[in-house]
Structures are given as C-alpha cells and as structure tokens.
C-alpha cells in the first residue's frame, strides 16, 4: 500500500485521516480487487494509545493531555509483484518500510539476497514533508539507478530522539535483475547504513510520540524525555515503553537526569501484563537494590499515558512489592508530588503585567490592579519570582537587568546586570522553580548566559552552548533541567531546546540544543506553557505577521491558538491550567489579549486589558 504524502502540513507528526488505498507510486496500479486485502486496520475500542504530542481538538479544553484515545492505523504492506519495474520496486520498498511488522519482513522482500539491510525495531528515521515519486536516472538491461527527491523535516535517532532539520535531499537506489529476471534493490543510500526514509504520514501511522520520566537533580521532580516508539503490536506497546524507560534517557538528556532503576534491571517474563485495567510490571532481581518509591514514581508517570491502564502493581523477581504506606496495587496518578510542573497547588498562577500607569499590576480582571507604586518604578518584561518576593525585568532599551523587592509597596528597581558590549542587550529574565534567575546577554553573533542565586552576585555560565550565536529569548522549564530558546540561525530566529547539567562541584553546563520544529519561521517570543508544550509567537509560511502557536517539544505538529484580530502581537505568556496571554499593540494602545473561552483552543481573542508585557509568576 502506498503511503500518502501531505501537501501542506510542515511539522511531524500530526494525526492524519486514513490514507487512500493504493499500490506503489508509479505507472502501474494494483487491481482494485487486490486492494481489498491491502487494508488499514483501525484499532478503535479499548486501544491503549499514547499522547499525540499536544494535539488539541476544537471544543476540547486547552489543557495538558496525558492520555489520547486516538485510533492508530496499521499498515499492511504490499509484497513486490513480478511485473514491477525499478521505479515501482523502490516505491514499494519505501511504502513497505513504514511497516515494522516481523522486522520489516515485507520490505526486505524488495531487496536482493546479498543486501544485508535490517533496521531493527528502533531504527533511525529521516522524516520527509514530501517525497516525489521515484524516477529512473540510469538503466540497462540488468541494472538501474533510481533517484528519490524530497524535503526533509527532521530526523529521529535510534534512541527515539527527534531533531528538526529542514533541508532538500536527494538519494539514489541501486537495482539489479535476479537470475529469475526480477528487479530488486542491490544498493541502498549511504552504503546500506541508512535507516528509514519515511514521510510525515508514514510516521503518523507507524510511530507514537511518548514520554519517559526521569528525576531532576533535586531527586523529586520528574523530567519528561520525549521519544518516538514504533507501533508494531498494540499489546506490546506498554512493554516497549517500559523497556525504553529501563534503558535510560536519550543521549540528549543523558547526564542531566537520573534513573532510580539499578543497572541491569530489565523486564521479566512476557513483559507488562494487563488484565482489565490493571497492569503488572515484573522487574528482574537487579531492581531489588533500588528505591521502590522512586521506581514507582517513574513507572506510574510512564504508564499513565495508556488510557486503558488505571492501576498497576510492581513485582521484583516475581515477588509483589509496594511503596511504604501504599497498597500493592497503585493508582497511576498516585505520584503527583513528582509532577514536572509541580503540585496542583503550585501550578495555580497569578497573571501580572505593566499597567497603564507604568506599575507592576495584577491582570486577574479587565482592570489592572497595581501592586507596586512609586516615582522610581520603571521596568519592562517583568518576571515574578516563584515565592512572590522579588520581581526582575529590563530597562526599556533592554541593556540592563533590574530587580525589585518586595513585590508590594514602593520598591526601587536596582541594576543587577548592565551590558558594556556594543549593541548588547538581555533576554527577558526567567525564573526557575528553584529560585534561580536566568538571562542571556547577547549581541550580534555572540551571547553569554548569566544565572543568579538570591543573596549572591550573578555569575556567568562557563559552559554555554550558544556562545557563538545571537539569542532572542531564553526560558527555563519548571523542571529546571530543560531550557527553550529563540536563537538566530543563518538569519532566521529558530526555536530550540537544550539541557542543563550540573556536576558534583556545582558547575553548570547549558547546551546540546536541538531544533524543535521546521514549521515555524521568524519566532519572536516564547514561554513554557506546560512540561510538554511551548507557547510561541511566530510565523508559518502563509502568515503575514507573528501569531500564537502551541509547539510540542516532542517534535509533533504545531497548532494555532485562537481566532480574530490581535493587532501587532509582541509578547506571549502561559502557565499550566491558565489562559495564554498576548501582549499587543492595537489602535495605538498597549493591550493584553485573552481568549473569551480559554478552555477552547479556537475561542476568539478579546484584547481589552490596558497593560503590556503579561507574565505569570513561576
């Protein structure tokens, strides 16, 4: 069955409608009668599905979606036919390689006997936005060269980590005739070491974006590690996910997080067994030296991604174990204390902004209420500390970082940092839940990362992965391990995420930045909406101005937010369970926009709060 290619969508992956059945692209068509057997199987009732990377449907609440009951599509590939020529063989191979059944058994039937291609269950993947039909560029009676051309969106590494990388690619396949006169692939691109060359729609059908959960250095907060897993057998997917968890974090997050599972721990028996809505995880005896509580927290957050699993039990070496003061059978949502965004009571946020009088004000109603006053008060892009004891911000030119405390009364903003570099400016300050204050000092083609612990002077981070680039925004995730940035790459502002590593001596390394999406161009501002999603102001190809988008950090497709006029959007802020707020300029006034029904993603924007630079306390 030929995998369809999307015409307009740019980002990977987004749930797609069932594709039209058909054979490999090319001049030949599979007779309609055969298509009856080349079917897509839809798993609808009782499926265990995992998050779709933040996909939000109109009319549904705009909230963190940890469970998605989304039917998955299983591709039953078409085997090669004797009359197929070189183009059809390559097209059929590409379509069949999107099926992970039996170690790509059908796809390997398109290869010559001497071709040793076996990608395995966790291959690397090149994700393509579009892929032209294969075409012969050279052919003799016994040999042929077939070229495939298309636009790449990104790549998925063998550990499941996605990296956006938009580029035009051309690859060639070598083909030869067998002694029986059949065309078969004799040489794959990149000396047979290539992984899979899949379209975005192929990825949507064959893989799922999921999270693995590991501990931040505080040993309390869980950090999601997004990966893509192949869907081979729905029943085996929970076992696949737990095995990936036991293997540890991806190379991108390695060193920044910790796992509670002792080395050598693996699944015993048949893997994760599910009876009704209860899962049983049987770990090997090596887990006996680990903390049952901490292992349970990681497993609970990982298993909660399956809608059919409500409760679960842990066995080690065949013996049932339970955390202290808990039943053997645990609720998958019993470990909220380890939530990446904090406790529910910590998640509730107050909105602030600069009111019309120039003072820091609350934005809980349509009329801003000042919380600071005084003639000396002048500050832009405010950031309120998580304990509400201090506020940081910038001067109007952005060349100084200011702080003021306490948050009420008439505090005088005091300089914390001032740029002495020509053209230097600072990114809006960003607070971590641990009370650290972060900002990037930047100039053209240069940047320096600063961090300050209260009571100490700010210090420059010595290991900073973007020192040779201009940075327009820097935001620390609530887990304190991941950071999102807008960075200049060849003249285009690009959204990337990196990780924060602290060694035993307290030295900080902030780097390993990966592009998040190839969809959004000219990003202007961003903030963490929740642990899996960024709220970003930016432009897609068809946009004439910056607009708000929700961008999953997993690499899934971005989605637009709200409808209606926004004037000239300049800043954006968001928090878990709270409305996204836009700071804009409209009718020569500074206004803050809020959706009329914030729980509806496509609700109309209302721009009627006279304030600027909205922000949430961290």
N, C-alpha and C positions, 0 to 999 in steps of 0.2 A: 504494500500500500504506500502510495506516495505521500510524504509529509508535506502539507501546505506551507507556504511562506507568507508572513504578514506583509502587507503593503505599507502600513503607516506606523504601527507601533514601534517604538525605538528601544524600549528597555526590556531586559529579561527579568524574570519570566512573568507573564500575566496569564491568568486562566482564560482559555480560549474555548469557543464553541467547538463541538465535534467537527472534525475536518471532513471534507467531501471525500468519499472513497475513490480510489483510482490506482492505476499502476504507476510504475516509474515514469518520470517525465521523459518525453522523447516522442518520436513519431509513432511508436506502436502503443496500442491501448489494450488493457486486459479486457476480454469479453465480459459484458455485464453479468453473465451467469456465474463467472468465477468470483465476482465481487461479493456475491452472497456469502462466500466463505472467508473473504478477507475483511473481517469486521472489526469494529472498535467496540470493546466491551466496556460498558459503563457500570461502575460499582456505585449503586445509589443507596440502598437501605443498609444500615449497620456498618458502613465503611469507617475505618479508622484513618482519618486524614489529618494532616499537619498544617501549620499556618501557611497561608499563601503570601506571606511577606508583606502584610499590611493592606491587602486589597480590601476596600470598603465599598459596599453596595449602597446605592441611593436608598434613602429611607431608613437605613440602619444607623445605630448610634456610632459616632466617631469616637471609638474607644479602643484600647489595646485589645487586639483579637488574638487570643492564645489558642483557640480552637476554631477550626474552619471545617464545617461539614460540606466539603466540596467534592463532588464525584470526580474520580480520576478516570482517565481514558487509557485503556490498554491497547497497544498496537500489536496486531498480529501480522507480521511481515510476510511479503510475497516472495517465494523462492524464485531463483533465476529460471528462465524458460530457454529452451534450446535455440529458438529463433532470434533471441535478443542480440543486438549488435553492441559495440563498445559503449556508446552513449547510454543505452538502456541498462547495461550491466553496471556502470558507475552510478547511475541514478538509483537503480535498485539497491545497490550496496549502501549508498548514503541513507536511503529510507529505512532499510533493514537494520542499520547500525543504531537506530533510535530505539530498538527493542533490546532490552537487557536479558531477555529470557534465555536460559540454557547457555550462558556465557557467549551471547551473540552468535548462537549456532547458525541461524539462517544467514546472517551477514557473512559468515565465514564460507558459506557455500558459493559466494561470488568470487572467492579468491582462488588462485592457482594453488596446487598442493604444496609447493615449496614456500609459499608465503606464510610466515610464522606469526601473523598478527593475532594477538589475543589480549584485548584491552582489559579484561577482568571486570570485577564488579565496581571498582572505584577508579575509572579511567579519567584522564584529563579530557576536557571538552573545550572546543572552540565554539562559541555561541555566535551565530550569524543572524543579523537582522533580515537579510535577504540572501538568496543564493540562486544564481542563474542556472538554467538547465545546462547540464554538462554538454560540451561540444568537442568533437574530434578535431585536433590540430595537426595530426600526422597519422597516416595509416598505410600499411602494406597488407599483403595477403595474410600475414601471420602476426603482425604486431601493430599496436596503435598507442597513441598518446591522447588522453582526454583531459581537457582543462576545465576546472571549476572556478568560477569568479563570484565574488560577493562582498558584502560589507559586514565586517566583524563588529559585534557589540562588546564582547569581552571574553574572558576565559574562566573555566572552572578547573582548579588544580585537582590533583589526585586525592588530596585530603578534603575536597569539597569546598574550598575557599574560592569565592567569586572575586574577580577583579575586572572592572570596566576598562576597556581598551578599544576605542573606536578606530578602525583602520580598514582600508580596502585590501583584500587579499586575493591572490591567485595561486592555485595549487594544481599540480599535474598528477595524473594516474597513468601508470604504465600497464598495458594489457597485452596478452598474447593468446594464441589459439592452443587448445589442448589437442592431444592426438585424436580426440573424437570430434575436433572441429568446433569446439565451444569456446567462446570468448570468456576469459577470466582475468581478474586483476593480478598482475605479477609484481607490481611495484607501487607502494603507497607513498604519499608525500612524506618528506622528511625521513627517508630511509627506514620506513616501517615503524618508527618510534612514535609516530603521530597518534594522538588519541582519537576522539570522535569529532567529526565536523557536523554539528547539529544546528538546525535553525532554531529560532526562538520558540516556535510552535512545538518542535521536537522536544525541547527542554521542558516546556509546559506539560507535555504528556508524560514524559519519561522520568522526570526528577521532581523532587519536592524540596523547597527551602525549609529547613528545620533549625532549631537552636539546641546546642549543647550548653550545659551550665557548669561553670567552674567558679571557684572562690577568688575574690579580690584579695589583696594583701592583708586587709583587715580581718580575714578569716570569717567574715559574717555575710558580706554582700555577695550575691551571685552575679556573675557576668555572663551574658549570652554570647556564644560563639556560633555565628550563623554559618551553616554549610548546606550543600545540596546533596541529597541522597537519591539514588535510583530507586524507582518503584518496580521491583521485579515480581514480588508476591505480597499482596496486601497483608496477609497474616504474618509475614516475616518482617514487616517494616518496624514494629517495636523492637525486635531483636537487633535489627540493623542499627537502629538509633542507639540502643544501649551499648552495643559493641563499639560504635563510634565514640561514645562518651568514655568508655573504659580505655580507649586508645589515646585519650588526652586531647588537648587543644590543637588547633591547626598551627602550622609553623608561624603564621602571622601573629597569633596571640600567645605563642609559647614563651614562657619566661615572665609574662605579665600576670598570669593567674596560676592557681594551684588546684590540684585534684585531690580529693580525700581518699581515692582508691589506691591501695598499696600496689607497687609494681608487680606485674604478673597476674593481676586479677583479671579473670575472664568469665564469660557466661558458661554455666554448666548445662549439661543435658541438651534439650531441644531449644533452649533459649528462653525468651519471655513467653510464658504460657498465659492465655486469657480465657477465663471461664465467666460467662455472663459479663459483668462489668468490673471484674477483679483480675488484676494482673499479678503474676508471681515471677519475681526475678530471683533466680538461683545463681549466686556467685560462687566462684571457686574458693577453696580454703585460704588462698592468699589474702582474701578480704578480711579474714579473722583478726588481723592486726590493725585494721583501720577503725576510724570512729563511725559507729553505726549512725549517730545523729547526722554527721556531716555527709556521709554517703547517702543517707536517706533524703537529705535536702536536695542534693544534685539529681538523684533519681526521680524524686517527686516532680520537680520542675521540668525535667525532661519528658516524663511520661504524661504530664497534663496536656501535652499537645495532641493527644489522641482523644477524641470525643467519646469513644466507647469505654475508656478506662476511667472509672470513678474512684476506685480504691485499689490498693496494691499491697503486697506483702513481700518481705525480704527473707531470703534464705542464704545462708553461708555454709558451703559444704554439705548441703542437704538439710541443715537444721534451721528452723524458723528463729529469727531474731527480731527484736523490736527496740526502738529508741526508749530511753528512760521515760517512765510515766506515760507511755503510749501503748495502745493495743498493737497486736501483731499485724493486723490489717490497718493500713494507714489511708487517710484521705489524701488524694493527690494534691490538694490545696492546703495541706496542713502546715506548710513551711513558709507562710507569708512573711515571717520575720526576716527571711533571707532575700526578699524581693529586690530585684535590680534597681527599681525606682524607690525603694523604701517602703515602710509600713503604710497602710492606707491612711493612718492618721498623720503621717508625714507627707503624704502626697498632696493633700489639700493645699492649694496655693492662693496667695493674695496677689492681685494684679496691681502694679504701680506704673507710674509714668510721670512725665513732667507736665504739670498743669499749665493753663494759660498764664498764670502769674509767674511762672518760672520755678515753682517749688515742686519738690517731690510730693506726689499725691497718690492716694489710692484710686483705683479705677473700678471699684465694685459696682458703681451705679453710673448713670449717664452724666452726673456732675462730679468732676474730680474733687476729692477732699484732701487739702494739704496736710501733710504730716510733718513737714519742716518749713520753717519760715526764716526770715532774716535778710538783711540787705546784702549780705555777702554770698547768698546762695546762688550759684550759677554752675550747672552741671548738665551734661548731655550723656545719652546712652547709659542710664543708671543700671546698676546691678546690686540687688539687695542680698545681704549675707543670709545664709540659711538659718541663723539664730536670730535674725532681725535686729542685730546690734550694730550694724555698720552698713553703709552704702558706698559703693565705688562708682566712678564714672569718668568721663573725659571732659576736657575743655572743648569749646566749640570748634576749634581747629583740629582737635584730636591729637595734639602734640604733647599732652600731659595726661597722666592718670591721677585722679583726685579721690580722696576718701573722706568720709564724714561720719562722726559718731557723737552721740547716739542717733537713732533713727528719727526721734521726735525732738521737738523744740526748735532751737535756732543754732544748729551746729555750723561751724565754718569749715567748708571743704579745704583740705590741706593737700599739697602736692605729694604724691607718692613716687612718681617717676616722671622725668622730663626728657624728651629726646633732644640730643645735641647733634644729631646727624641731619644733614641737609635733606629736606623733604621728608624727614622721619615723622611717623605718627604711630598711634597704638590702636590695636583692635579693641572693641568694647570688652570691658572686664568680664571674666567668667568665674563664678564661684563653684567650688566643689562641695559636696556634702560634708567633707572632712574639714571645711573651713579654709582651705587653701584658695588663694586668689590668683588667677592666671591672666596674662595678657601677652600679646605679641607686639613687639616694636618692629616696624617694618619700613622699608624704603624700596626703591626700585631694585629688583633682583637680589634683595637681602632681607633677612629677618632674624630676630633674636627673641627667644621665649623667656619670659620672666614669671617667677612664682613667688608669692609672699605668704608666710605663715604669720598670723596675727601676733604682734609683740616682737617681731623680728623684721629687719630690713628686707626689702625684696632682693632676690638672688637670680642671676641669670642661669638658665639651664644649660649645662655644658654640652650635653648630647642632644642636639636638636636637628631632626631630620630634614627640615625645610629651610635651613640657614641660607641656601643659595637662591631662594625664591621670595617673591613678594606675597604676603599673606593678608587677606582682607577680613577674615573672621576666624575666631578660634573659640570652640565651645567644648567644655569637659562634660562627659556623660555623668549621670548621677551615680554610676558605679565607681567613678574615679579612675577607671582603667582605660577607657576609650576617649578619644577626642576627635571632633569633627572640625574641618577647616574649609575655608574657601581660599584656594591658592592659585596664583597666576601660572598657567602652563602654556607657554608659547602664545602669550597674549590673550588667552581665554581663561576667565575665572572658572575653576573646577572644584567640585565638592569631593573631598577625600576624608577617610577616617584613618587614624593611627592609634597606637597603643602606648601606654605609659608604663615603664618598667622601673622599679626601684630595687637597687641591690642592697646587700646586707649592711653597707655603710651609709645608706640613705641617699646615694647618688641617683639622680633621675635621668632616664633616657626616654625621650619622646620621639618616636619615629615609626618606621615601617608603614608609611602612609600609602593607602590603596584608593584609587578612584572608585567611587560608589556607583555612578550611573553614567551612561553615554547619552542619555536622553536630554538632560538639562544643559542649556548653554547660558553663559553670562549670568552665573549665580551672583546674587547681590547680598543676601543676608541669610543666616540660618540659625537654628536652635534645636536642641533635642526635645522632641515632643514627648517621647517615652523611650524606653530602653531599646526599642526596635525600629524607631521611625524618626526621621528628621523633618522639621517644617522648614521649607526653603522658599525664598523669593528668587525667582529666576525666569529664564525664557527658554521655551522649546522653539523648534524651527519656525513654527507658524505664529508665534507670539510677537506682538509689536511692542510690548512692554513687560516689565517684570511682573509675574503673577505668583500667587502662593501655591505650593505643591507639597504633598506628603511623599517623602522619599524613604522607603525601607532601606536599612543599611545592609540587608541580605543580598541586594542586587536585583530584587523584584521590581516590577514596573512602578514608576511614579504615578500618582494620581492627582488630579486637580482638586482644588478646595474652594467651595463657594461659587456663587454666580452674582453677576451685577457689577456695577462700576466701583472701582477702588481708587479713583483719582490717580495719583502718582505714588504707588507703594514704595516705601523706603526701608522700613524695618519690620521684623516679624518676631513674635514670641509665642511660646506654647509651654504647657506643662501637662503631666498625666491627668486625665479626667477633667481638664479645664479647657475653655474655648481658646482657639488660636486667635491672636490679636494682631492687627496690622497697623503700623504707623504710616500715615499717608499725608499727602499734601493735596487738598482739593479746594477749589474756589478761593485760592489764596489764604487758606487756613490750614493749620496743623490739626489733624483729626485722627482718632483711633477707630478702626473698623472692627466690628464683631458680628458674627453671623446671627441672624434673627432666631434661628433654631440651632444652637451649636452642636446638638447631637445628630444633626442631619448634615452629611458631608456637602450636599449641594444646596444648602439653605442660602438665601440671599444675604449679601453683606449689608450691614447698616453702619454708616460712617457718621456718627453723631456725637462722639465723645470729644470735647475740645481739649486735646492733650497731644503729646508727642512721645516717642521712644517708649512704648509699652514694654513692661518686663514682669516676670514672675519671680518671687523670692524662691531661691533654690531649696 
